[in-house]
Amino acid sequence: METHPLPPDLASSPFHHTLAPSLNKTHACEAAIGYKFQDPWLLWEALQAAGPPVSHLGIPRYEAGNLRLAIVGDRILDLLLALHWYPTGQKRVAFDTLRHQTTTNVSFTAVGNRMGLSRYITKAMGAERTGLVSPRTMSATVEAVIGAVYLDGGVDAARLVVGNLGIWVL
């Protein structure tokens, strides 16, 4: 298995020795979403639920878990949807309807559950014991994965993964 050095901010964490083994989950997740990351640490970040244990790394960038990447993913999903809608010549109301049907927390939670993403998410302390992933965490993780794919491979890679996840057909 190929190794990837820790990003400098993670390498300086006192918990760095526990991070590298979690790449195994990222490799399995890559297979599930049908995309191989050039920088697997982006996917690692996307799979970190907000709250402990990720906040214990002591690195401000990771205290919010995957929520920063989820914001990127949310905006990329809007962009992909607009790029799909625009050539149709349909009115704005058609875009709004399509957006409200496909980019909801409920639909992202269903996508994440169908793809089995809960196996790969590093959960907050309480959820780690039960193994359960809240709908809010699942939805944020789906968006974060898409954001990570975009940052790693661009719009075409994000479009591919959105299709692989079955969010909508583009």
C-alpha atoms as a printed R data frame, in Angstrom:
    type eleno elety resid chain resno       x      y       z
1   ATOM     1    CA   MET     A     1   0.000  0.000   0.000
2   ATOM     2    CA   GLU     A     2   1.374  3.402  -0.914
3   ATOM     3    CA   THR     A     3   2.174  5.805   1.865
4   ATOM     4    CA   HIS     A     4   1.361  9.489   1.955
5   ATOM     5    CA   PRO     A     5   3.223 11.827   4.274
6   ATOM     6    CA   LEU     A     6   1.166 13.663   6.833
7   ATOM     7    CA   PRO     A     7   0.437 17.302   6.033
8   ATOM     8    CA   PRO     A     8   2.719 19.554   8.138
9   ATOM     9    CA   ASP     A     9  -0.067 20.644  10.494
10  ATOM    10    CA   LEU     A    10  -1.024 17.020  11.206
11  ATOM    11    CA   ALA     A    11   2.586 15.869  11.492
12  ATOM    12    CA   SER     A    12   3.156 18.374  14.294
13  ATOM    13    CA   SER     A    13   0.122 17.144  16.243
14  ATOM    14    CA   PRO     A    14   0.889 15.086  19.362
15  ATOM    15    CA   PHE     A    15  -1.602 12.552  17.997
16  ATOM    16    CA   HIS     A    16   0.117 12.121  14.623
17  ATOM    17    CA   HIS     A    17   0.982  8.477  15.312
18  ATOM    18    CA   THR     A    18  -2.723  7.548  15.361
19  ATOM    19    CA   LEU     A    19  -3.575  9.223  12.044
20  ATOM    20    CA   ALA     A    20  -1.737  7.206   9.396
21  ATOM    21    CA   PRO     A    21  -3.681  3.972  10.025
22  ATOM    22    CA   SER     A    22  -6.918  5.831   9.306
23  ATOM    23    CA   LEU     A    23  -5.839  6.031   5.672
24  ATOM    24    CA   ASN     A    24  -7.098  2.445   5.364
25  ATOM    25    CA   LYS     A    25 -10.632  3.813   5.670
26  ATOM    26    CA   THR     A    26  -9.934  6.395   3.004
27  ATOM    27    CA   HIS     A    27  -8.750  3.737   0.557
28  ATOM    28    CA   ALA     A    28 -11.957  1.762   1.083
29  ATOM    29    CA   CYS     A    29 -14.024  4.926   0.684
30  ATOM    30    CA   GLU     A    30 -12.242  5.738  -2.579
31  ATOM    31    CA   ALA     A    31 -13.413  2.391  -3.929
32  ATOM    32    CA   ALA     A    32 -16.973  3.075  -2.755
33  ATOM    33    CA   ILE     A    33 -17.197  6.478  -4.449
34  ATOM    34    CA   GLY     A    34 -15.246  5.467  -7.556
35  ATOM    35    CA   TYR     A    35 -12.513  8.090  -7.309
36  ATOM    36    CA   LYS     A    36  -8.806  7.796  -6.424
37  ATOM    37    CA   PHE     A    37  -7.428 10.836  -4.618
38  ATOM    38    CA   GLN     A    38  -4.073 12.315  -5.452
39  ATOM    39    CA   ASP     A    39  -4.117 13.800  -1.944
40  ATOM    40    CA   PRO     A    40  -5.892 11.258   0.298
41  ATOM    41    CA   TRP     A    41  -5.671 13.613   3.271
42  ATOM    42    CA   LEU     A    42  -8.449 15.657   1.674
43  ATOM    43    CA   LEU     A    43 -10.680 12.596   1.861
44  ATOM    44    CA   TRP     A    44  -9.445 11.896   5.387
45  ATOM    45    CA   GLU     A    45 -10.589 15.391   6.392
46  ATOM    46    CA   ALA     A    46 -13.935 14.887   4.639
47  ATOM    47    CA   LEU     A    47 -14.539 11.785   6.757
48  ATOM    48    CA   GLN     A    48 -13.986 13.527  10.105
49  ATOM    49    CA   ALA     A    49 -17.259 14.240  11.907
50  ATOM    50    CA   ALA     A    50 -17.320 17.524  13.771
51  ATOM    51    CA   GLY     A    51 -16.389 17.405  17.435
52  ATOM    52    CA   PRO     A    52 -14.161 15.037  19.370
53  ATOM    53    CA   PRO     A    53 -11.916 13.235  18.559
54  ATOM    54    CA   VAL     A    54 -10.908 15.487  15.667
55  ATOM    55    CA   SER     A    55 -11.063 18.630  17.808
56  ATOM    56    CA   HIS     A    56  -8.448 17.076  20.129
57  ATOM    57    CA   LEU     A    57  -5.811 17.305  17.409
58  ATOM    58    CA   GLY     A    58  -5.225 20.873  18.565
59  ATOM    59    CA   ILE     A    59  -5.194 22.234  15.023
60  ATOM    60    CA   PRO     A    60  -7.738 24.990  14.321
61  ATOM    61    CA   ARG     A    61  -8.176 23.831  10.712
62  ATOM    62    CA   TYR     A    62  -9.666 20.522  11.865
63  ATOM    63    CA   GLU     A    63 -11.730 21.588  14.888
64  ATOM    64    CA   ALA     A    64 -14.881 21.757  12.777
65  ATOM    65    CA   GLY     A    65 -14.228 18.293  11.336
66  ATOM    66    CA   ASN     A    66 -15.511 18.110   7.773
67  ATOM    67    CA   LEU     A    67 -17.755 21.182   7.930
68  ATOM    68    CA   ARG     A    68 -15.374 23.437   5.981
69  ATOM    69    CA   LEU     A    69 -15.219 20.926   3.137
70  ATOM    70    CA   ALA     A    70 -19.005 20.518   3.331
71  ATOM    71    CA   ILE     A    71 -19.387 24.210   2.497
72  ATOM    72    CA   VAL     A    72 -17.169 23.734  -0.560
73  ATOM    73    CA   GLY     A    73 -19.141 20.639  -1.559
74  ATOM    74    CA   ASP     A    74 -22.457 22.437  -1.186
75  ATOM    75    CA   ARG     A    75 -21.304 25.200  -3.532
76  ATOM    76    CA   ILE     A    76 -19.892 22.724  -6.055
77  ATOM    77    CA   LEU     A    77 -23.184 20.849  -6.094
78  ATOM    78    CA   ASP     A    78 -24.965 24.123  -6.885
79  ATOM    79    CA   LEU     A    79 -22.462 24.809  -9.663
80  ATOM    80    CA   LEU     A    80 -22.852 21.339 -11.195
81  ATOM    81    CA   LEU     A    81 -26.608 21.594 -11.053
82  ATOM    82    CA   ALA     A    82 -26.540 25.049 -12.691
83  ATOM    83    CA   LEU     A    83 -24.212 23.770 -15.430
84  ATOM    84    CA   HIS     A    84 -26.654 20.929 -16.066
85  ATOM    85    CA   TRP     A    85 -29.721 23.191 -16.025
86  ATOM    86    CA   TYR     A    86 -28.453 26.180 -18.035
87  ATOM    87    CA   PRO     A    87 -28.251 24.539 -21.509
88  ATOM    88    CA   THR     A    88 -31.840 23.295 -21.164
89  ATOM    89    CA   GLY     A    89 -33.175 26.840 -21.575
90  ATOM    90    CA   GLN     A    90 -35.678 26.218 -18.786
91  ATOM    91    CA   LYS     A    91 -36.866 29.012 -16.535
92  ATOM    92    CA   ARG     A    92 -35.301 29.729 -13.159
93  ATOM    93    CA   VAL     A    93 -38.189 28.025 -11.385
94  ATOM    94    CA   ALA     A    94 -37.123 24.721 -12.973
95  ATOM    95    CA   PHE     A    95 -33.628 25.155 -11.519
96  ATOM    96    CA   ASP     A    96 -35.031 26.003  -8.088
97  ATOM    97    CA   THR     A    97 -37.336 22.979  -8.176
98  ATOM    98    CA   LEU     A    98 -34.530 20.649  -9.219
99  ATOM    99    CA   ARG     A    99 -32.245 22.095  -6.542
100 ATOM   100    CA   HIS     A   100 -34.830 21.648  -3.798
101 ATOM   101    CA   GLN     A   101 -35.479 18.072  -4.903
102 ATOM   102    CA   THR     A   102 -31.875 16.946  -5.117
103 ATOM   103    CA   THR     A   103 -29.710 18.952  -2.735
104 ATOM   104    CA   THR     A   104 -31.404 18.479   0.616
105 ATOM   105    CA   ASN     A   105 -30.026 17.085   3.839
106 ATOM   106    CA   VAL     A   106 -32.598 14.283   3.593
107 ATOM   107    CA   SER     A   107 -31.436 13.274   0.116
108 ATOM   108    CA   PHE     A   108 -27.743 13.490   1.067
109 ATOM   109    CA   THR     A   109 -28.380 11.365   4.161
110 ATOM   110    CA   ALA     A   110 -30.098  8.752   1.994
111 ATOM   111    CA   VAL     A   111 -27.179  8.797  -0.458
112 ATOM   112    CA   GLY     A   112 -24.640  8.382   2.348
113 ATOM   113    CA   ASN     A   113 -26.593  5.532   3.915
114 ATOM   114    CA   ARG     A   114 -27.070  3.780   0.566
115 ATOM   115    CA   MET     A   115 -23.320  4.035  -0.150
116 ATOM   116    CA   GLY     A   116 -22.435  2.792   3.350
117 ATOM   117    CA   LEU     A   117 -20.382  5.883   4.170
118 ATOM   118    CA   SER     A   118 -20.932  5.403   7.920
119 ATOM   119    CA   ARG     A   119 -18.213  2.707   7.814
120 ATOM   120    CA   TYR     A   120 -15.638  5.324   6.886
121 ATOM   121    CA   ILE     A   121 -16.626  8.300   9.058
122 ATOM   122    CA   THR     A   122 -14.538  9.055  12.132
123 ATOM   123    CA   LYS     A   123 -17.337  9.720  14.552
124 ATOM   124    CA   ALA     A   124 -17.591 11.952  17.584
125 ATOM   125    CA   MET     A   125 -16.922 10.237  20.932
126 ATOM   126    CA   GLY     A   126 -20.518  9.284  21.826
127 ATOM   127    CA   ALA     A   127 -21.359  8.133  18.310
128 ATOM   128    CA   GLU     A   128 -18.153  6.064  18.148
129 ATOM   129    CA   ARG     A   129 -19.536  3.774  20.865
130 ATOM   130    CA   THR     A   130 -22.919  3.283  19.205
131 ATOM   131    CA   GLY     A   131 -21.645  3.272  15.628
132 ATOM   132    CA   LEU     A   132 -24.561  5.498  14.628
133 ATOM   133    CA   VAL     A   133 -24.153  8.496  12.371
134 ATOM   134    CA   SER     A   134 -26.698 11.285  12.715
135 ATOM   135    CA   PRO     A   135 -28.507 12.474   9.589
136 ATOM   136    CA   ARG     A   136 -26.809 15.868   9.938
137 ATOM   137    CA   THR     A   137 -23.349 14.267  10.087
138 ATOM   138    CA   MET     A   138 -24.110 11.994   7.134
139 ATOM   139    CA   SER     A   139 -25.381 14.879   5.029
140 ATOM   140    CA   ALA     A   140 -22.326 17.003   5.866
141 ATOM   141    CA   THR     A   141 -20.030 14.083   5.038
142 ATOM   142    CA   VAL     A   142 -21.566 13.589   1.587
143 ATOM   143    CA   GLU     A   143 -21.099 17.292   0.859
144 ATOM   144    CA   ALA     A   144 -17.567 17.214   2.298
145 ATOM   145    CA   VAL     A   145 -16.581 14.243   0.137
146 ATOM   146    CA   ILE     A   146 -17.766 16.125  -2.946
147 ATOM   147    CA   GLY     A   147 -15.854 19.211  -1.806
148 ATOM   148    CA   ALA     A   148 -12.719 17.128  -1.278
149 ATOM   149    CA   VAL     A   149 -13.050 15.554  -4.723
150 ATOM   150    CA   TYR     A   150 -13.417 18.999  -6.288
151 ATOM   151    CA   LEU     A   151 -10.318 20.337  -4.512
152 ATOM   152    CA   ASP     A   152  -8.369 17.232  -5.526
153 ATOM   153    CA   GLY     A   153  -9.499 16.803  -9.123
154 ATOM   154    CA   GLY     A   154 -11.646 19.721 -10.264
155 ATOM   155    CA   VAL     A   155 -15.131 20.051 -11.671
156 ATOM   156    CA   ASP     A   156 -15.009 16.956 -13.899
157 ATOM   157    CA   ALA     A   157 -13.936 14.745 -10.993
158 ATOM   158    CA   ALA     A   158 -16.726 16.186  -8.837
159 ATOM   159    CA   ARG     A   159 -19.240 15.551 -11.637
160 ATOM   160    CA   LEU     A   160 -18.048 11.936 -11.868
161 ATOM   161    CA   VAL     A   161 -18.455 11.326  -8.123
162 ATOM   162    CA   VAL     A   162 -21.855 13.029  -8.009
163 ATOM   163    CA   GLY     A   163 -22.947 10.573 -10.700
164 ATOM   164    CA   ASN     A   164 -21.322  7.628  -8.905
165 ATOM   165    CA   LEU     A   165 -23.170  8.581  -5.720
166 ATOM   166    CA   GLY     A   166 -26.447  8.737  -7.634
167 ATOM   167    CA   ILE     A   167 -27.274 12.248  -6.419
168 ATOM   168    CA   TRP     A   168 -28.517 13.048  -9.914
169 ATOM   169    CA   VAL     A   169 -27.580 12.023 -13.385
170 ATOM   170    CA   LEU     A   170 -25.469 14.611 -15.218
